[in-house]
């Protein structure tokens, strides 16, 4: 993948983002892991970045779950 991106089924220590439209029991477990903070983004964010040919600013529109402790950053 371009720009050091990788696709993984299970998050690894360097994983920051999880792309998903829904939060199921497995993703909820990732959401509550101590010491780990993932940003859950919607697939339409990826599609809109491709269409714009640039990385767009993340906003609540593109988030599946607003990250705990980082809410002010996205507002």
PDB file as gemmi writes it, atoms N, CA and C in Angstrom:
CRYST1    1.000    1.000    1.000  90.00  90.00  90.00 P 1                      
ATOM      1  N   UNK A   1       0.832  -1.174   0.000  1.00  0.00           N  
ATOM      2  CA  UNK A   1       0.000   0.000   0.000  1.00  0.00           C  
ATOM      3  C   UNK A   1       0.885   1.249   0.000  1.00  0.00           C  
ATOM      4  N   UNK A   2       0.325   2.325  -0.508  1.00  0.00           N  
ATOM      5  CA  UNK A   2       1.051   3.584  -0.545  1.00  0.00           C  
ATOM      6  C   UNK A   2       1.180   4.199   0.840  1.00  0.00           C  
ATOM      7  N   UNK A   3       2.247   4.924   1.055  1.00  0.00           N  
ATOM      8  CA  UNK A   3       2.447   5.713   2.269  1.00  0.00           C  
ATOM      9  C   UNK A   3       2.436   4.869   3.543  1.00  0.00           C  
ATOM     10  N   UNK A   4       3.003   3.692   3.489  1.00  0.00           N  
ATOM     11  CA  UNK A   4       3.198   2.829   4.659  1.00  0.00           C  
ATOM     12  C   UNK A   4       1.918   2.232   5.219  1.00  0.00           C  
ATOM     13  N   UNK A   5       0.817   2.306   4.506  1.00  0.00           N  
ATOM     14  CA  UNK A   5      -0.422   1.711   4.997  1.00  0.00           C  
ATOM     15  C   UNK A   5      -0.396   0.203   4.851  1.00  0.00           C  
ATOM     16  N   UNK A   6      -1.055  -0.476   5.762  1.00  0.00           N  
ATOM     17  CA  UNK A   6      -1.186  -1.927   5.679  1.00  0.00           C  
ATOM     18  C   UNK A   6      -2.609  -2.310   6.042  1.00  0.00           C  
ATOM     19  N   UNK A   7      -3.032  -3.449   5.564  1.00  0.00           N  
ATOM     20  CA  UNK A   7      -4.337  -3.991   5.905  1.00  0.00           C  
ATOM     21  C   UNK A   7      -4.097  -5.179   6.823  1.00  0.00           C  
ATOM     22  N   UNK A   8      -4.724  -5.162   7.996  1.00  0.00           N  
ATOM     23  CA  UNK A   8      -4.584  -6.261   8.943  1.00  0.00           C  
ATOM     24  C   UNK A   8      -5.958  -6.678   9.430  1.00  0.00           C  
ATOM     25  N   UNK A   9      -6.085  -7.952   9.744  1.00  0.00           N  
ATOM     26  CA  UNK A   9      -7.354  -8.431  10.283  1.00  0.00           C  
ATOM     27  C   UNK A   9      -7.429  -8.152  11.776  1.00  0.00           C  
ATOM     28  N   UNK A  10      -6.322  -8.292  12.456  1.00  0.00           N  
ATOM     29  CA  UNK A  10      -6.257  -8.020  13.886  1.00  0.00           C  
ATOM     30  C   UNK A  10      -5.274  -6.876  14.101  1.00  0.00           C  
ATOM     31  N   UNK A  11      -5.671  -5.865  14.871  1.00  0.00           N  
ATOM     32  CA  UNK A  11      -4.769  -4.726  15.081  1.00  0.00           C  
ATOM     33  C   UNK A  11      -3.430  -5.162  15.669  1.00  0.00           C  
ATOM     34  N   UNK A  12      -2.377  -4.528  15.168  1.00  0.00           N  
ATOM     35  CA  UNK A  12      -1.034  -4.752  15.678  1.00  0.00           C  
ATOM     36  C   UNK A  12      -0.636  -3.511  16.476  1.00  0.00           C  
ATOM     37  N   UNK A  13       0.470  -3.523  17.200  1.00  0.00           N  
ATOM     38  CA  UNK A  13       0.807  -2.366  18.047  1.00  0.00           C  
ATOM     39  C   UNK A  13       0.830  -1.017  17.323  1.00  0.00           C  
ATOM     40  N   UNK A  14       1.156  -0.992  16.057  1.00  0.00           N  
ATOM     41  CA  UNK A  14       1.222   0.286  15.341  1.00  0.00           C  
ATOM     42  C   UNK A  14      -0.112   0.720  14.732  1.00  0.00           C  
ATOM     43  N   UNK A  15      -1.156  -0.072  14.869  1.00  0.00           N  
ATOM     44  CA  UNK A  15      -2.467   0.258  14.305  1.00  0.00           C  
ATOM     45  C   UNK A  15      -3.061   1.466  15.025  1.00  0.00           C  
ATOM     46  N   UNK A  16      -3.496   2.455  14.257  1.00  0.00           N  
ATOM     47  CA  UNK A  16      -4.137   3.638  14.820  1.00  0.00           C  
ATOM     48  C   UNK A  16      -5.600   3.750  14.414  1.00  0.00           C  
ATOM     49  N   UNK A  17      -5.926   3.257  13.216  1.00  0.00           N  
ATOM     50  CA  UNK A  17      -7.267   3.432  12.673  1.00  0.00           C  
ATOM     51  C   UNK A  17      -7.886   2.084  12.330  1.00  0.00           C  
ATOM     52  N   UNK A  18      -9.180   1.972  12.584  1.00  0.00           N  
ATOM     53  CA  UNK A  18      -9.952   0.806  12.177  1.00  0.00           C  
ATOM     54  C   UNK A  18     -11.085   1.329  11.303  1.00  0.00           C  
ATOM     55  N   UNK A  19     -11.195   0.791  10.093  1.00  0.00           N  
ATOM     56  CA  UNK A  19     -12.226   1.224   9.151  1.00  0.00           C  
ATOM     57  C   UNK A  19     -13.418   0.285   9.274  1.00  0.00           C  
ATOM     58  N   UNK A  20     -14.579   0.837   9.640  1.00  0.00           N  
ATOM     59  CA  UNK A  20     -15.783   0.037   9.818  1.00  0.00           C  
ATOM     60  C   UNK A  20     -17.018   0.940   9.823  1.00  0.00           C  
ATOM     61  N   UNK A  21     -18.132   0.398   9.377  1.00  0.00           N  
ATOM     62  CA  UNK A  21     -19.412   1.104   9.449  1.00  0.00           C  
ATOM     63  C   UNK A  21     -20.164   0.785  10.729  1.00  0.00           C  
ATOM     64  N   UNK A  22     -19.893  -0.389  11.285  1.00  0.00           N  
ATOM     65  CA  UNK A  22     -20.611  -0.828  12.481  1.00  0.00           C  
ATOM     66  C   UNK A  22     -19.622  -1.312  13.534  1.00  0.00           C  
ATOM     67  N   UNK A  23     -20.051  -1.274  14.767  1.00  0.00           N  
ATOM     68  CA  UNK A  23     -19.237  -1.771  15.868  1.00  0.00           C  
ATOM     69  C   UNK A  23     -19.888  -3.068  16.359  1.00  0.00           C  
ATOM     70  N   UNK A  24     -19.226  -4.186  16.111  1.00  0.00           N  
ATOM     71  CA  UNK A  24     -19.738  -5.467  16.595  1.00  0.00           C  
ATOM     72  C   UNK A  24     -19.008  -5.822  17.895  1.00  0.00           C  
ATOM     73  N   UNK A  25     -19.249  -7.003  18.422  1.00  0.00           N  
ATOM     74  CA  UNK A  25     -18.675  -7.381  19.708  1.00  0.00           C  
ATOM     75  C   UNK A  25     -17.150  -7.406  19.669  1.00  0.00           C  
ATOM     76  N   UNK A  26     -16.561  -7.812  18.554  1.00  0.00           N  
ATOM     77  CA  UNK A  26     -15.100  -7.875  18.447  1.00  0.00           C  
ATOM     78  C   UNK A  26     -14.508  -6.461  18.464  1.00  0.00           C  
ATOM     79  N   UNK A  27     -15.108  -5.554  17.706  1.00  0.00           N  
ATOM     80  CA  UNK A  27     -14.606  -4.180  17.682  1.00  0.00           C  
ATOM     81  C   UNK A  27     -14.854  -3.469  19.003  1.00  0.00           C  
ATOM     82  N   UNK A  28     -15.948  -3.799  19.680  1.00  0.00           N  
ATOM     83  CA  UNK A  28     -16.204  -3.199  20.995  1.00  0.00           C  
ATOM     84  C   UNK A  28     -15.109  -3.619  21.975  1.00  0.00           C  
ATOM     85  N   UNK A  29     -14.617  -4.838  21.831  1.00  0.00           N  
ATOM     86  CA  UNK A  29     -13.520  -5.293  22.683  1.00  0.00           C  
ATOM     87  C   UNK A  29     -12.266  -4.468  22.409  1.00  0.00           C  
ATOM     88  N   UNK A  30     -11.985  -4.157  21.149  1.00  0.00           N  
ATOM     89  CA  UNK A  30     -10.843  -3.303  20.822  1.00  0.00           C  
ATOM     90  C   UNK A  30     -11.032  -1.900  21.377  1.00  0.00           C  
ATOM     91  N   UNK A  31     -12.263  -1.432  21.369  1.00  0.00           N  
ATOM     92  CA  UNK A  31     -12.575  -0.087  21.823  1.00  0.00           C  
ATOM     93  C   UNK A  31     -12.282   0.065  23.319  1.00  0.00           C  
ATOM     94  N   UNK A  32     -12.423  -1.011  24.067  1.00  0.00           N  
ATOM     95  CA  UNK A  32     -12.278  -0.932  25.520  1.00  0.00           C  
ATOM     96  C   UNK A  32     -10.921  -1.438  26.021  1.00  0.00           C  
ATOM     97  N   UNK A  33      -9.991  -1.761  25.121  1.00  0.00           N  
ATOM     98  CA  UNK A  33      -8.678  -2.215  25.558  1.00  0.00           C  
ATOM     99  C   UNK A  33      -7.953  -1.114  26.302  1.00  0.00           C  
ATOM    100  N   UNK A  34      -7.394  -1.469  27.425  1.00  0.00           N  
ATOM    101  CA  UNK A  34      -6.632  -0.489  28.209  1.00  0.00           C  
ATOM    102  C   UNK A  34      -5.311  -0.186  27.520  1.00  0.00           C  
ATOM    103  N   UNK A  35      -4.963   1.075  27.500  1.00  0.00           N  
ATOM    104  CA  UNK A  35      -3.694   1.480  26.922  1.00  0.00           C  
ATOM    105  C   UNK A  35      -3.691   1.609  25.407  1.00  0.00           C  
ATOM    106  N   UNK A  36      -4.772   1.235  24.746  1.00  0.00           N  
ATOM    107  CA  UNK A  36      -4.862   1.335  23.283  1.00  0.00           C  
ATOM    108  C   UNK A  36      -5.984   2.292  22.937  1.00  0.00           C  
ATOM    109  N   UNK A  37      -5.733   3.145  21.978  1.00  0.00           N  
ATOM    110  CA  UNK A  37      -6.776   4.050  21.486  1.00  0.00           C  
ATOM    111  C   UNK A  37      -6.811   3.945  19.966  1.00  0.00           C  
ATOM    112  N   UNK A  38      -7.900   3.412  19.479  1.00  0.00           N  
ATOM    113  CA  UNK A  38      -8.093   3.321  18.039  1.00  0.00           C  
ATOM    114  C   UNK A  38      -9.107   4.371  17.618  1.00  0.00           C  
ATOM    115  N   UNK A  39      -8.947   4.881  16.424  1.00  0.00           N  
ATOM    116  CA  UNK A  39      -9.935   5.770  15.840  1.00  0.00           C  
ATOM    117  C   UNK A  39     -10.716   4.945  14.826  1.00  0.00           C  
ATOM    118  N   UNK A  40     -12.025   4.810  15.043  1.00  0.00           N  
ATOM    119  CA  UNK A  40     -12.894   4.033  14.169  1.00  0.00           C  
ATOM    120  C   UNK A  40     -13.465   4.977  13.116  1.00  0.00           C  
ATOM    121  N   UNK A  41     -13.059   4.781  11.868  1.00  0.00           N  
ATOM    122  CA  UNK A  41     -13.520   5.660  10.794  1.00  0.00           C  
ATOM    123  C   UNK A  41     -14.404   4.895   9.810  1.00  0.00           C  
ATOM    124  N   UNK A  42     -15.281   5.631   9.180  1.00  0.00           N  
ATOM    125  CA  UNK A  42     -16.206   5.033   8.200  1.00  0.00           C  
ATOM    126  C   UNK A  42     -15.515   4.886   6.845  1.00  0.00           C  
ATOM    127  N   UNK A  43     -15.903   3.865   6.080  1.00  0.00           N  
ATOM    128  CA  UNK A  43     -15.317   3.669   4.750  1.00  0.00           C  
ATOM    129  C   UNK A  43     -15.497   4.870   3.824  1.00  0.00           C  
ATOM    130  N   UNK A  44     -16.563   5.656   4.011  1.00  0.00           N  
ATOM    131  CA  UNK A  44     -16.768   6.800   3.121  1.00  0.00           C  
ATOM    132  C   UNK A  44     -15.662   7.849   3.287  1.00  0.00           C  
ATOM    133  N   UNK A  45     -14.966   7.846   4.425  1.00  0.00           N  
ATOM    134  CA  UNK A  45     -13.822   8.744   4.588  1.00  0.00           C  
ATOM    135  C   UNK A  45     -12.726   8.385   3.583  1.00  0.00           C  
ATOM    136  N   UNK A  46     -12.443   7.110   3.446  1.00  0.00           N  
ATOM    137  CA  UNK A  46     -11.429   6.640   2.502  1.00  0.00           C  
ATOM    138  C   UNK A  46     -11.845   7.022   1.080  1.00  0.00           C  
ATOM    139  N   UNK A  47     -13.098   6.763   0.746  1.00  0.00           N  
ATOM    140  CA  UNK A  47     -13.591   7.060  -0.606  1.00  0.00           C  
ATOM    141  C   UNK A  47     -13.520   8.564  -0.894  1.00  0.00           C  
ATOM    142  N   UNK A  48     -13.889   9.395   0.070  1.00  0.00           N  
ATOM    143  CA  UNK A  48     -13.839  10.841  -0.142  1.00  0.00           C  
ATOM    144  C   UNK A  48     -12.409  11.355  -0.257  1.00  0.00           C  
ATOM    145  N   UNK A  49     -11.482  10.750   0.463  1.00  0.00           N  
ATOM    146  CA  UNK A  49     -10.070  11.116   0.320  1.00  0.00           C  
ATOM    147  C   UNK A  49      -9.569  10.777  -1.079  1.00  0.00           C  
ATOM    148  N   UNK A  50      -9.960   9.611  -1.581  1.00  0.00           N  
ATOM    149  CA  UNK A  50      -9.551   9.208  -2.934  1.00  0.00           C  
ATOM    150  C   UNK A  50     -10.131  10.173  -3.957  1.00  0.00           C  
ATOM    151  N   UNK A  51     -11.413  10.503  -3.814  1.00  0.00           N  
ATOM    152  CA  UNK A  51     -12.050  11.437  -4.748  1.00  0.00           C  
ATOM    153  C   UNK A  51     -11.387  12.808  -4.729  1.00  0.00           C  
ATOM    154  N   UNK A  52     -11.000  13.274  -3.527  1.00  0.00           N  
ATOM    155  CA  UNK A  52     -10.384  14.593  -3.397  1.00  0.00           C  
ATOM    156  C   UNK A  52      -8.890  14.560  -3.717  1.00  0.00           C  
ATOM    157  N   UNK A  53      -8.340  13.360  -3.829  1.00  0.00           N  
ATOM    158  CA  UNK A  53      -6.915  13.173  -4.113  1.00  0.00           C  
ATOM    159  C   UNK A  53      -6.025  13.780  -3.022  1.00  0.00           C  
ATOM    160  N   UNK A  54      -6.530  13.732  -1.775  1.00  0.00           N  
ATOM    161  CA  UNK A  54      -5.755  14.212  -0.631  1.00  0.00           C  
ATOM    162  C   UNK A  54      -6.357  13.645   0.661  1.00  0.00           C  
ATOM    163  N   UNK A  55      -5.593  13.744   1.738  1.00  0.00           N  
ATOM    164  CA  UNK A  55      -6.084  13.313   3.041  1.00  0.00           C  
ATOM    165  C   UNK A  55      -6.973  14.423   3.590  1.00  0.00           C  
ATOM    166  N   UNK A  56      -8.228  14.114   3.846  1.00  0.00           N  
ATOM    167  CA  UNK A  56      -9.170  15.085   4.390  1.00  0.00           C  
ATOM    168  C   UNK A  56      -9.070  15.118   5.913  1.00  0.00           C  
ATOM    169  N   UNK A  57      -9.478  16.225   6.487  1.00  0.00           N  
ATOM    170  CA  UNK A  57      -9.502  16.334   7.948  1.00  0.00           C  
ATOM    171  C   UNK A  57     -10.588  15.418   8.484  1.00  0.00           C  
ATOM    172  N   UNK A  58     -10.264  14.687   9.529  1.00  0.00           N  
ATOM    173  CA  UNK A  58     -11.269  13.838  10.164  1.00  0.00           C  
ATOM    174  C   UNK A  58     -12.274  14.712  10.899  1.00  0.00           C  
ATOM    175  N   UNK A  59     -13.534  14.369  10.770  1.00  0.00           N  
ATOM    176  CA  UNK A  59     -14.595  15.079  11.476  1.00  0.00           C  
ATOM    177  C   UNK A  59     -15.576  14.029  11.983  1.00  0.00           C  
ATOM    178  N   UNK A  60     -16.482  14.393  12.898  1.00  0.00           N  
ATOM    179  CA  UNK A  60     -17.450  13.420  13.407  1.00  0.00           C  
ATOM    180  C   UNK A  60     -18.254  12.741  12.290  1.00  0.00           C  
ATOM    181  N   UNK A  61     -18.424  13.414  11.154  1.00  0.00           N  
ATOM    182  CA  UNK A  61     -19.128  12.832  10.016  1.00  0.00           C  
ATOM    183  C   UNK A  61     -18.478  11.524   9.565  1.00  0.00           C  
ATOM    184  N   UNK A  62     -17.170  11.432   9.676  1.00  0.00           N  
ATOM    185  CA  UNK A  62     -16.423  10.273   9.200  1.00  0.00           C  
ATOM    186  C   UNK A  62     -16.128   9.249  10.294  1.00  0.00           C  
ATOM    187  N   UNK A  63     -16.506   9.518  11.519  1.00  0.00           N  
ATOM    188  CA  UNK A  63     -16.175   8.622  12.623  1.00  0.00           C  
ATOM    189  C   UNK A  63     -17.328   7.700  12.951  1.00  0.00           C  
ATOM    190  N   UNK A  64     -17.020   6.437  13.173  1.00  0.00           N  
ATOM    191  CA  UNK A  64     -18.025   5.486  13.625  1.00  0.00           C  
ATOM    192  C   UNK A  64     -18.267   5.679  15.111  1.00  0.00           C  
ATOM    193  N   UNK A  65     -17.201   5.923  15.852  1.00  0.00           N  
ATOM    194  CA  UNK A  65     -17.250   6.166  17.294  1.00  0.00           C  
ATOM    195  C   UNK A  65     -16.356   7.359  17.587  1.00  0.00           C  
ATOM    196  N   UNK A  66     -16.827   8.290  18.361  1.00  0.00           N  
ATOM    197  CA  UNK A  66     -16.002   9.422  18.753  1.00  0.00           C  
ATOM    198  C   UNK A  66     -15.040   8.947  19.836  1.00  0.00           C  
ATOM    199  N   UNK A  67     -13.727   9.082  19.613  1.00  0.00           N  
ATOM    200  CA  UNK A  67     -12.758   8.565  20.572  1.00  0.00           C  
ATOM    201  C   UNK A  67     -12.874   9.227  21.940  1.00  0.00           C  
ATOM    202  N   UNK A  68     -12.882   8.415  22.992  1.00  0.00           N  
ATOM    203  CA  UNK A  68     -12.931   8.910  24.355  1.00  0.00           C  
ATOM    204  C   UNK A  68     -11.656   9.693  24.632  1.00  0.00           C  
ATOM    205  N   UNK A  69     -11.776  10.848  25.201  1.00  0.00           N  
ATOM    206  CA  UNK A  69     -10.622  11.653  25.539  1.00  0.00           C  
ATOM    207  C   UNK A  69     -10.119  12.529  24.394  1.00  0.00           C  
ATOM    208  N   UNK A  70     -10.586  12.268  23.170  1.00  0.00           N  
ATOM    209  CA  UNK A  70     -10.153  13.059  22.027  1.00  0.00           C  
ATOM    210  C   UNK A  70     -11.314  13.820  21.388  1.00  0.00           C  
ATOM    211  N   UNK A  71     -12.433  13.894  22.056  1.00  0.00           N  
ATOM    212  CA  UNK A  71     -13.633  14.481  21.468  1.00  0.00           C  
ATOM    213  C   UNK A  71     -13.421  15.930  21.040  1.00  0.00           C  
ATOM    214  N   UNK A  72     -12.696  16.708  21.841  1.00  0.00           N  
ATOM    215  CA  UNK A  72     -12.486  18.124  21.501  1.00  0.00           C  
ATOM    216  C   UNK A  72     -11.696  18.281  20.207  1.00  0.00           C  
ATOM    217  N   UNK A  73     -10.802  17.331  19.925  1.00  0.00           N  
ATOM    218  CA  UNK A  73      -9.989  17.402  18.712  1.00  0.00           C  
ATOM    219  C   UNK A  73     -10.849  17.357  17.454  1.00  0.00           C  
ATOM    220  N   UNK A  74     -11.940  16.606  17.488  1.00  0.00           N  
ATOM    221  CA  UNK A  74     -12.782  16.404  16.318  1.00  0.00           C  
ATOM    222  C   UNK A  74     -13.929  17.398  16.220  1.00  0.00           C  
ATOM    223  N   UNK A  75     -14.058  18.291  17.165  1.00  0.00           N  
ATOM    224  CA  UNK A  75     -15.159  19.259  17.141  1.00  0.00           C  
ATOM    225  C   UNK A  75     -14.718  20.571  16.527  1.00  0.00           C  
TER     226      UNK A  75                                                      
END                                                                             
